[in-house]
Structure formats: C-alpha cells, structure tokens
C-alpha cells in the first residue's frame, strides 16, 4: 500500500502557478516534494549554483587525501595518527555543516 494515499487537487491563478514554478526551479526538486516540505513546515532552500558542487567535490577529494595520509602514517608509524584522525573528523563535520547550510531544507520560523 502506498504511503501517500491522499490526493489533493486545487487550482491556482496564472500568477500563483508561475510563482510555484519559479520556486520549483529554484529548489531543484519536484513540485510535489517542494509542496510536501512546505506543508511540514520547511522553507525553500534554493539549489546552489554549479560552483558549489565543484567546491564540494574538491573538499571531498581533500578529505579523501587526508584519510589516505592517516592510513599511511599509521602503517609507517611516524605521524601522530590520533591527531590526524581528529583532523579528518573535523573535516567530515565541516562537510556535513556545508551540506546542511546549502542543500537541506530548513524548518520555517513560526
């Protein structure tokens, strides 16, 4: 059985429909996903520009290199592996924070 089995049909003016379409385009989500988020109290989070994704790929690559260094240092035993792991953990937290800020919908105030 479907999780969402209630269908709601409603009408919009041309201006309202255009505005909804612009919100959908800005969010990069489907119309249904956008409306469901809004109904549950989240506000629009615009889809970041392509530069954001380029930055995230680079940040991810840097994080991978840190992890590779940590593995090598641990195997050779000449670098403070716990400190390097701690830095990698901080890096991972930073990535999560950036995703939350730019990608995840935020609950509307009120």
Kinemage of the C-alpha trace (Angstrom):
@kinemage 1
@onewidth
@group {chain A} dominant
@subgroup {mainchain}
@vectorlist {calphas} color= white
{ca unk a 1} P 0.000 0.000 0.000
{ca unk a 2} L 1.213 3.482 -0.803
{ca unk a 3} L 2.492 5.661 1.987
{ca unk a 4} L 0.900 8.747 0.453
{ca unk a 5} L -2.616 7.754 -0.464
{ca unk a 6} L -4.412 11.122 -0.068
{ca unk a 7} L -4.696 13.106 -3.270
{ca unk a 8} L -5.433 16.839 -3.136
{ca unk a 9} L -6.472 18.793 -6.190
{ca unk a 10} L -6.530 22.588 -6.098
{ca unk a 11} L -6.475 25.436 -8.554
{ca unk a 12} L -4.045 28.329 -8.883
{ca unk a 13} L -4.174 31.596 -10.752
{ca unk a 14} L -1.663 32.080 -13.563
{ca unk a 15} L 0.477 34.264 -11.282
{ca unk a 16} L 0.380 31.710 -8.468
{ca unk a 17} L 1.252 28.902 -10.859
{ca unk a 18} L 4.173 30.893 -12.274
{ca unk a 19} L 5.409 31.632 -8.761
{ca unk a 20} L 5.143 27.951 -7.800
{ca unk a 21} L 7.040 27.015 -10.958
{ca unk a 22} L 9.797 29.513 -10.082
{ca unk a 23} L 10.075 28.036 -6.567
{ca unk a 24} L 10.324 24.527 -8.013
{ca unk a 25} L 13.013 25.655 -10.443
{ca unk a 26} L 14.999 27.396 -7.688
{ca unk a 27} L 14.808 24.389 -5.380
{ca unk a 28} L 15.771 21.795 -7.982
{ca unk a 29} L 13.118 19.479 -6.534
{ca unk a 30} L 9.854 18.183 -7.879
{ca unk a 31} L 6.704 20.230 -7.350
{ca unk a 32} L 5.291 17.517 -5.096
{ca unk a 33} L 8.451 17.266 -2.980
{ca unk a 34} L 8.573 21.044 -2.590
{ca unk a 35} L 4.926 21.267 -1.514
{ca unk a 36} L 5.279 18.348 0.919
{ca unk a 37} L 8.274 20.061 2.530
{ca unk a 38} L 6.403 23.325 2.822
{ca unk a 39} L 3.339 21.620 4.334
{ca unk a 40} L 5.529 20.014 7.005
{ca unk a 41} L 7.000 23.389 7.998
{ca unk a 42} L 10.170 23.707 5.940
{ca unk a 43} L 11.095 26.793 3.944
{ca unk a 44} L 12.563 26.837 0.470
{ca unk a 45} L 16.255 26.129 0.160
{ca unk a 46} L 17.410 27.209 -3.278
{ca unk a 47} L 19.521 24.828 -5.290
{ca unk a 48} L 23.131 26.022 -5.126
{ca unk a 49} L 24.902 27.178 -8.252
{ca unk a 50} L 27.268 24.784 -10.081
{ca unk a 51} L 30.267 26.369 -8.335
{ca unk a 52} L 29.010 24.973 -5.003
{ca unk a 53} L 29.132 21.415 -6.339
{ca unk a 54} L 32.626 21.989 -7.718
{ca unk a 55} L 33.749 23.180 -4.270
{ca unk a 56} L 32.110 20.193 -2.574
{ca unk a 57} L 33.889 17.766 -4.943
{ca unk a 58} L 37.206 19.422 -4.162
{ca unk a 59} L 36.528 19.360 -0.429
{ca unk a 60} L 35.657 15.690 -0.692
{ca unk a 61} L 38.889 14.984 -2.573
{ca unk a 62} L 40.877 16.777 0.129
{ca unk a 63} L 39.130 14.737 2.788
{ca unk a 64} L 39.966 11.535 0.937
{ca unk a 65} L 43.625 12.552 0.753
{ca unk a 66} L 43.654 13.242 4.495
{ca unk a 67} L 42.277 9.765 5.116
{ca unk a 68} L 44.908 8.231 2.827
{ca unk a 69} L 47.643 10.110 4.693
{ca unk a 70} L 46.277 8.896 8.000
{ca unk a 71} L 46.307 5.283 6.823
{ca unk a 72} L 49.860 5.576 5.506
{ca unk a 73} L 51.101 7.376 8.618
{ca unk a 74} L 49.516 4.763 10.848
{ca unk a 75} L 51.124 1.945 8.836
{ca unk a 76} L 54.580 3.564 8.904
{ca unk a 77} L 54.210 4.774 12.478
{ca unk a 78} L 55.912 8.159 12.121
{ca unk a 79} L 52.988 10.589 12.308
{ca unk a 80} L 50.599 11.235 15.184
{ca unk a 81} L 47.759 9.115 13.794
{ca unk a 82} L 45.213 10.097 16.505
{ca unk a 83} L 45.758 13.769 15.751
{ca unk a 84} L 45.405 13.183 12.028
{ca unk a 85} L 42.203 11.178 12.597
{ca unk a 86} L 40.855 14.020 14.742
{ca unk a 87} L 41.545 16.489 11.929
{ca unk a 88} L 39.841 14.180 9.428
{ca unk a 89} L 36.836 14.063 11.783
{ca unk a 90} L 36.729 17.854 11.920
{ca unk a 91} L 36.874 17.919 8.143
{ca unk a 92} L 33.970 15.490 7.894
{ca unk a 93} L 31.917 17.658 10.289
{ca unk a 94} L 32.687 20.686 8.141
{ca unk a 95} L 31.411 18.885 5.048
{ca unk a 96} L 28.180 17.991 6.852
{ca unk a 97} L 27.724 21.605 8.010
{ca unk a 98} L 28.184 22.904 4.457
{ca unk a 99} L 25.623 20.409 3.127
{ca unk a 100} L 23.140 21.407 5.836
{ca unk a 101} L 23.590 25.077 5.042
{ca unk a 102} L 23.340 24.817 1.262
{ca unk a 103} L 21.355 21.687 0.449
{ca unk a 104} L 18.960 20.597 3.156
{ca unk a 105} L 15.592 22.305 3.605
{ca unk a 106} L 15.218 24.364 6.771
{ca unk a 107} L 12.204 24.448 9.065
{ca unk a 108} L 10.271 27.688 8.626
{ca unk a 109} L 10.127 30.070 11.582
{ca unk a 110} L 6.875 30.312 13.389
